[in-house]
Amino acid sequence: PLLLYTVGPATARTLTTLRDKHLPNATIHGADTGTGENLAHFILSHYDSIYTTHKPSLLFLVGEVRRDIIPKTLMDKALPVDKRVGVEELVVYETGVMESFEGDFADVVGRSDGAVWVVVFSPTGCEAMLRVLGLGPFAGSGCGDGAAAGTRQVFVATIGPTTRDHLREKFGFEAHVCAPKPSPEGVLEGIAKFMGGI
């Protein structure tokens, strides 16, 4: 059978639709792992239970912006050779920031009443978001000066650790919430927990 691995439920739903139509013998695994690191450890264990001798390499379909935790974990030289899983990476998509994003985002935030939650699903656009909100390295710099946020409280949540770490490492900004699972329900759970602690 063809093994398909995914880190989250949204991709698993999409894969299920594709599988049902085009790959009826494929099986989908890892949808509840939540992070690339968890998925990599799941794959190591799952592969070990299926392949006792030769482990075929995985085709790793990725975007041009990504962390390399999955291939590093699967091919870790500290693992015995028979436990490692080879990875062949193929970039299948690129992301970019729409030219109108900053202006559109500033308009939406400027029209919002009360507390504002901004949920970030990818490292792409983080700089523009922080600039518009006047947060992180753009706080008090006159660059976006937070005018879009006005005097209201602004909170930032990330869909997972990749985006959280990008904000932290590249901009020195700590998101208020990192979803415990990469799903709308996970984001809601993280926000509810945060708000309950205020």
N, C-alpha and C positions, 0 to 999 in steps of 0.2 A: 504494500500500500504506500501511497504518497503521504508523507508526514508534513503537515503545515503547523508552524508555531507562530503564536501571536502573544503580545504582552497584555492586551486589553480587550474588554468586551466589545467595544465599537468595531474594532478591526475583525474580531471573531464573527460578528454578525455579517459584515461585508463578505468575509471569506466563506461563510456558510452559504450565502446566496450564490457566489461563484462556484463553490464546490458542487452544490446541488444541481447546477445547470451544466457545468463543464467537467467536473472531476469527481464523479460519484464514488470512486474508490478511495478518495483522500480522507484523512482524519485530521481534526483540528485539536491542537493541544496548547495549554499554557494561558488561556484567556483570563484566568484569575490570578496570574502571577504578579501583575501590577507594576513591575519595574524590569528594566533590561537585565539587571543583576540577578533578580529572582528567576527570570526566564532562563538565563544562561545556566544556572544551577539546576533548574528543572530539566533542561535539555540534556545536560550531562547525565543526570540520573535516569531519565527516560531512555536515552540512547543506550546506556549501559544495560538496561533491562531488555532491550530489543536485539542489539547487536553484540554478540559475544566475541566475535573475531574482528573482521574488518569493518570499521565504521565509515560509511560514505560521508563525504563532505556535505555541508549545508550550503545552499544558495541563500545568501543574505541580501534581500532586496531593501535598499536604503535610500534616503534622501541625502543630498550633498551636505547637509548640516546634521551631525549626529555625534553621539558619544561612541566610543569603541569598546564599551564594557563587555558586550556580548562576544565579539571575536577574541578579545583579550582573555576572557574567562574560559572560553571553550578551547583555546589553543595554548593555555598557560603552560609554560615550560616546567613549572613546578609539578604539574600533573604527570603521572606515569604515561608513557607514550600510548599505551593501549586504552587510556581513559580520555585522551584528547579527541576533540572533534574538529576537523578541518572546516574552514569557512571560506567561501568564495563570495566576495562582495560585488554587487552590481548596483550602481546608482540608477534608480528608475524615476526619480522626480527631483525637482528643484523648487525651492520656495523663494519668494521675494516679497517685498513690501510694495503695495500699490502706491502710486504717486499721490493719490488723494487721501491716503490713510490718515496722516497727521491732522489735516484739516477736518475730515469727517469725524475722526475720533474726538478732537477738541470740541466740535459742535455738539456731539452727543453728551459728552461729560458736562459741558457747560449748561445744557438744558436739564440736567438731572437734579432732582431735589433730594435732600437728606444725604445719608451715607451712600457712597458709591463703591461697588465692588467691580474690579476689573479682573477678569479671568483670562490668563495667558496660556495658550495651548501649544506654543512653540517658541524657541528662541528668536525666530524671525519676528521683527517688529518690536522687540523689547526696548531698543534704544529710542525709537520714536515714541513709544508709550511713556517711557520715563521722562522724555523731553517735554511732552505735552503736559504731563502731570506735575512737572517740576520736582521730580523725586530723584533719589540717588545722587549721582554726580551732577545732576542738573538743578538741584535744590539751590535756590537763591542765586543762580548764575545769570539770571536774565534770559536764559535760553528756555523759552516756554514758561518760565517763572511761575508755573502752577496756576496761571490765570484760568485755564479751562476747568480746574478743579474748584476754583473760587475759595470760599471759606468752609466748604463741606469737608467731611472726613472721607478720605479715599483709602481703600484697602485693596491689596493685590493678592490674588490666589493663582497658583500654578497647577496645571493638570498633572504634573509629576516632577520627579527629582531632576530630570535633564534640564527643564526650563528653570526650575528653582536654582540649580547650580550655575547655570549661565548668568542669571541675574546677579548672583552672589559673586562669582569669580570675575566677570567682565565689568560689572558696574558697581560692585560693593553694595548692592541693594538686597535686603532680606525681605522676601515675600512674607506676607502675614500668614498665609496658608499654603501648604503643599498637599494636594489631594492624596489621601491614603491609597486610593485606587484610581486609575486613569479613566474615569467615567463621569457623567453628569452627577450621578449619585455620590460618587467619591468626593467631587468638588463640594456638593451640598453638605455632606457629612463634615468635611473639614471646616467649612464656613460656620456651620451650626456649632461645632465644638469651640471654635475661636470666639464666636459671639457670646456663647455661654460663659466664657471665661473673662469677659470684659466687665 
